[in-house]
Structure formats: structure tokens, C-alpha cells
Amino acid sequence: MTQAEKEQDNGKEKEKERDKEKEKEQQRGVKRPIAPPVIPDPLQEQIQSNFIVVIHPGSRTLRIGRATDNLPVTLPHVIARRHKQTGQPRYEDAWLLRDGLNKTESNDQRQNGLKMVDQAIWSKKMSNGVRRTPVSAEQARAYNCQIRPAVLDSSSRVKWSNTAHQPPHLVGEEALYVNPSDSYNIHWPIVRGQLNVHAGTGGSLTAVLADLETIWSHVIQKQLEIPLKDLKYYRCILLVPDIYNRQHIKEVVNMLLLNMGFSAIIVHQESVCATFGSGLSSACVVDVGDQKSSLCCVEDGVSHRNSRLCLAYGGSDVTRTFFWLLQRAGFPYRDCQLSSRLNCQLLQHLKETFCHLNQDISGLQDHEFQTRLPEAPALLYQVRLGDEKLQAPMGLFYPTTFGIVGQKMTSLQYRSQGDSEDPHDEHYLMATQSKQDQSSKSAADRKGLSRPGGGLDGEMRGMKGEMEFGPAQGECLMGAGEVEEPLSAHLSRKTAIMSQFESKALGLDKAVLHSIDCCASDETKRKMYSSILVVGGGLMFQGAQEFLLHRIINKMPPSFRRLVDNVEVITRPKDMDPRLISWKGGAVLACLDTTQEMWIHQREWQRFGVRMLRERAAFVW
């Protein structure tokens, strides 16, 4: 072989090696989609953020906007639908009222909760070291009962929504102001973070999805000024609760891609988006909404499944409790009714204006408020209030004060029940793991060996294993049992503990401790204690940050008190409105390079359906 030929061969070898190196680098640096996209994107061109719509659907409020918008469009998540026939009975979803309030034990429970609140208020000293002097409702009542309103104006200048042209539906603020005597039904399509499916009028899954589609289409068309026929050029990021109903999410994705016609979608969890929006890499996210409070520990963009908790109470329960306390103190607006939409709106406003968690504010204070209702004069009321302003928000820490009886108050993330469209779901994965594989894994775990996994596939398996099959919530509740016991006995014991746990209403501070305690390692727990992020609009009271911090430090396990350098509660990261942080995080997600592989395209969804969520979702489906 001549020298020239040898050199040629060497050159070819080197070229091959370079190609191999490049391939390895690509594999290391680029996390490839598990399923190759059916439609290859033309040269993976940069997706323009102004062609991405971020949707954060809350129980009470919808936030929706382009990823490039500074602020989303925010409106009440409600629709009024015209009756199909005349003489049809009117139906209206409740706002501040809920099931479980009119039970015989409800009032006793409220009174007991209030006693605990009063004890807690008295036991914590003010910043000057003095104990607060409690103020009884009777002291304010005598004054409030003699108050008569002053007329500010003979007309409130507030009008009912105009329905003269008989529109088939009205959305948002317009729906709230539909005259109760008009032939319209009022629906809130999401309740406590889940689709509002019920046995009453408009409560079928189809009807609820139709309501969502109508509301979202209306806002996209009228306020974002995007013609619906152009949605084929747009993509959508949908924020979902941490504890989600798989069937419902599947149906909503179906509606967005196939009915509304978005070209692609990403589904992501509210808690993870909250960390993106606040710029934190890890946090215990406490999301206090209007009707639910959810907690979850997030580390580097991954939500720890075992730490997820959803509490079935929120800001509207504080509002209703505040109204009960106002009535005990002789509330001068005597006609106020929880069944009236506009009165509920007024009560929400009074709660936001007067309530606080600052123990240094004590004694009786005089306040005033106005009522402006359609077809009525504008009135000005005086009201004298004492501890009511502090007692109501403390219901979040003593939820028995809400008087809710016989309802499931705490939800945990359950395994998927399986879906006929997705045969290779986690049930399949678990069933096909051989006994030998499982026993060898447990042997490796006992030796403390890290399991070898090749490249991304191993990483994914590792992550799935940790997230899905790691110590479940039940074990966290009962302490991981060292003693061997038959699987059936273990499961039935676990189920009993779970159902007992779910019927209890945990206070917000105890829920934070529980969520952090469910993290796998002490290192992670330490991280979470030093970064407790409060988002949502339900805890926006003066003094809330210090109040929650004080309670967590006092209730922390003593072993951790020594280990954790600083416990930090963050309520306004970067001075942002906590209600917008998750939406902002969705907009941040739209701009990340790593987002490219998470898009589910319309044609892929048509072909593979819900399997695409398992393949592409950034969380374990």
C-alpha cells in the first residue's frame, strides 16, 4: 500500500471518528423527542412568540394572551347562555355557595374553627411584645345596627347587560351583569380547578367543553383580535393543575387542536410555570386560588409527584366566611345575599380591601363602602369592624372555620386509570417489568448503587421510575414500612390511610410541611424550605408573608430547624403580581429552546391521540 493510499485511509478513519463524535455530542446536548415528529418542521425554524397563545384557565378568572404580551387579558371565567325555549327554568352555577355548608354540624364546625383562630390570635404577641386585646363582635354590632346608608346619587349609573338583540351568549363581565329576570343560564365551566361536570343543566362534559370553546374563542377574536380562521398559524400553551384529570385534559386538547384549529399545543403544569415565571430553579409552590389551593415541590422544571396536594378551599371560602363574620357584627347592608352575583362581587371587593394578616392592627376601626347596583341609587355605608378582618383570612390555616361538612377536602395524585387509546401507558410498563428486573432493582437500591442507564432512554426511565413508582403519598403518610407484608394488605392499609387523609382539611401551613416532607432527600427538603413561593390571588393580604413564615418555622420538625439555614417565603418575586406569575411562566416557556421537542402537532394528535401527551408532555403523564 502506497503512502498516499495510507494517508487517504487515515483521513477516512478520522472523518468517521469525527462524525461519531458529532453524533455523540448531538445525543448528549439535544434531548430528542421519543416519537419522531410526523411532520418534520421545515428546518426547525424559530417559532415566533407572537404566534403563540398562552391560556391559563382558572376557576374564577381566565388569563389569556400572546406570549409576547406584557400582561394577559384577564376576565371572569363565566358564560351566560340564552334559553332555547321560552318558559324554560333559569339555572345558575353558584359562586360563593358550595355543597356541605347546610349540614347540621356546619355551624358547630364554624364556631369551633373560630375558637381556634381566636386562640391563635391571642397566643401570638404583637411586634411590641404585648398580646392583642380581643374585640368581640358585640362591640361593633351595637354601632352597625343603627347605621342607615347615605344616598350618593339617585342613579348608580350601572346598567344590566343589553340583551335586547337576544345574543345567544355573553361572556365575562357582560355575563355577570345579565339581569336575573332575563332568559339566560349562567355557567362557570371550571370549579375548584377541574371541569365543572355535574348532573344539572349544562353540566355534561360536552356542554362544559362547548362553554370553554365559546369563552376562549370570544376572547381570542374580540380582545386578542385574532380571526378564528387564522388559528391554524398559531400555537397554544395550556396551563393545567398539578393534580389533573387525564380524561378532561385529553378532551380540552382535542377541542383546542381539532375544534378551534390551533396548529400545535404544549400542555404544562401551573406549578412548574410558576417557577419559570418567578425565575426560580426550585421551589415549594403554594398556589392559593379562588376555590382551591395546590402545593407542589418543583426542582429544575420537574414537579415531584409525591409532593402534590390539592386543598378544596381558597379565596372564595375566605370571602364567604368574612360575610358570616360581618353578619355577626351587624353588617349594615341588610339585603346582601350570597345567591346574588353582584353581591358576591361586592363581598370579594370588601375582603380584598379590609382583610389582612397583620397582628399589629387591633381594636375597632371605622370603614366605609359603596353599593352601586343596576336600577338602584348609589349608596354609601359606614361600618365598624374589629377582629373580623383578621379572623376571615386565618380560615386558610384553620379550614374548619369554613364550615364545610362531608366533602373531600384534600386530593392527591392517583395513578392513571388507563386509557383504551393508549395501550402502552404506565400499567403496561409496570406489567411488563419482569419480577426479576424488579428484584434486581431493589437489590441494587439496597446496595445504594445507581442504576446504569444508557443515554436519554436510561435518564427518562430513571426519571419515570423516581416520579411514578417512587415512595407514594400513602407511604409518606404512614412512614415507609420496613416490615414485609402481603401486597393486598399493604394496598388496603394504604387506601384506608389515604381516604382518612383526604377527608381532613389541612391548614395551609401544615400542607406546606407535608408537601416538603414527601420529597425524597434531605437536600431537596432543605432547598424547598429556603424557597416557598406563594402565587395566585387567594393570599394577597397585608402581612401574609411574615404570617406564613412564622407558622412554618414554628411547626417545622426540630431536626430540620437546625439543618435549614434560612426559611424563606416569597410572595412577590421580582415585584410581580402573584396572580400572573404562572401565566408569565407559560410565556417564558414559549421562548425556551428546549421547548421545541414538546410541541404536539395537530396531525400527530389526529393520528396518535392521547399517546402524544405521554410521549411529549414535560411531566410524567
C-alpha positions, 0 to 999 in steps of 0.5 A: 500500500502506497503512502498516499493510499495510507494517508487517504485511509487515515483521513477516512478513519478520522472523518468517521471518528469525527462524525461519531463524535458529532453524533455523540455530542448531538445525543448528549446536548439535544434531548430528542423527542421519543416519537419522531415528529410526523411532520418534520418542521421545515428546518426547525425554524424559530417559532415566533412568540407572537404566534403563540397563545398562552391560556391559563384557565382558572376557576374564577378568572381566565388569563389569556394572551400572546406570549409576547404580551406584557400582561394577559387579558384577564376576565371572569371565567363565566358564560351566560347562555340564552334559553332555547325555549321560552318558559324554560327554568333559569339555572345558575352555577353558584359562586360563593355557595358550595355543597356541605355548608347546610349540614347540621354540624356546619355551624358547630364546625364554624364556631369551633374553627373560630375558637381556634383562630381566636386562640391563635390570635391571642397566643401570638404577641404583637411586634411590641411584645404585648398580646392583642386585646380581643374585640368581640363582635358585640362591640361593633354590632351595637354601632352597625345596627343603627347605621342607615346608608347615605344616598350618593346619587339617585342613579348608580349609573350601572346598567344590566347587560343589553340583551335586547338583540337576544345574543345567544351568549355573553361572556365575562363581565357582560355575563355577570351583569345579565339581569336575573329576570332575563332568559339566560343560564349562567355557567362557570365551566371550571370549579375548584380547578377541574371541569365543572361536570355535574348532573344539572343543566349544562353540566355534561362534559360536552356542554362544559367543553362547548362553554370553554370553546365559546369563552376562549374563542370570544376572547381570542377574536374580540380582545386578542383580535385574532380571526378564528380562521387564522388559528391554524398559524398559531400555537397554544400553551395550556396551563393545567393543575398539578393534580389533573384529570387525564380524561378532561385534559385529553378532551380540552386538547382535542377541542383546542387542536381539532375544534378551534384549529390551533396548529400545535399545543404544549400542555404544562403544569401551573406549578412548574410555570410558576417557577419559570415565571418567578425565575426560580430553579426550585421551589415549594409552590403554594398556589392559593386560588379562588376555590382551591389551593395546590402545593407542589415541590418543583426542582429544575422544571420537574414537579415531584409527584409525591409532593402534590396536594390539592386543598378544596378551599381558597379565596372564595371560602375566605370571602364567604366566611368574612360575610358570616363574620360581618353578619355577626357584627351587624353588617349594615347592608341588610339585603346582601345575599350570597345567591346574588352575583353582584353581591358576591362581587361586592363581598370579594371587593370588601375582603380584598380591601379590609382583610389582612394578616397583620397582628399589629392592627387591633381594636375597632376601626371605622370603614366605609363602602359603596353599593352601586347596583343596576336600577338602584341609587348609589349608596354609601355605608359606614361600618365598624369592624374589629377582629373580623378582618383578621379572623376571615383570612386565618380560615386558610390555616384553620379550614374548619372555620369554613364550615364545610361538612362531608366533602373531600377536602384534600386530593392527591395524585392517583395513578392513571386509570388507563386509557383504551387509546393508549395501550402502552401507558404506565400499567403496561410498563409496570406489567411488563417489568419482569419480577426479576428486573424488579428484584434486581432493582431493589437489590441494587437500591439496597446496595445504594448503587445507581442504576446504569442507564444508557443515554436519554432512554436510561435518564427518562426511565430513571426519571419515570421510575423516581416520579411514578413508582417512587415512595407514594403519598400513602407511604409518606403518610404512614412512614415507609414500612420496613416490615414485609407484608402481603401486597393486598394488605399493604394496598388496603392499609394504604387506601384506608390511610389515604381516604382518612387523609383526604377527608381532613382539611389541612391548614395551609401551613401544615400542607406546606410541611407535608408537601416538603416532607414527601420529597425524597432527600434531605437536600431537596427538603432543605432547598424547598424550605429556603424557597416557598413561593406563594402565587395566585390571588387567594393570599394577597393580604397585608402581612401574609408573608411574615404570617406564613413564615412564622407558622412554618418555622414554628411547626417545622420538625426540630431536626430540620430547624437546625439543618435549614439555614434560612426559611424563606417565603416569597410572595412577590418575586421580582415585584410581580403580581402573584396572580400572573406569575404562572401565566408569565411562566407559560410565556417564558416557556414559549421562548425556551429552546428546549421547548421545541421537542414538546410541541404536539402537532395537530396531525400527530394528535389526529393520528396518535391521540392521547399517546402524544401527551405521554410521549411529549408532555414535560411531566410524567403523564 
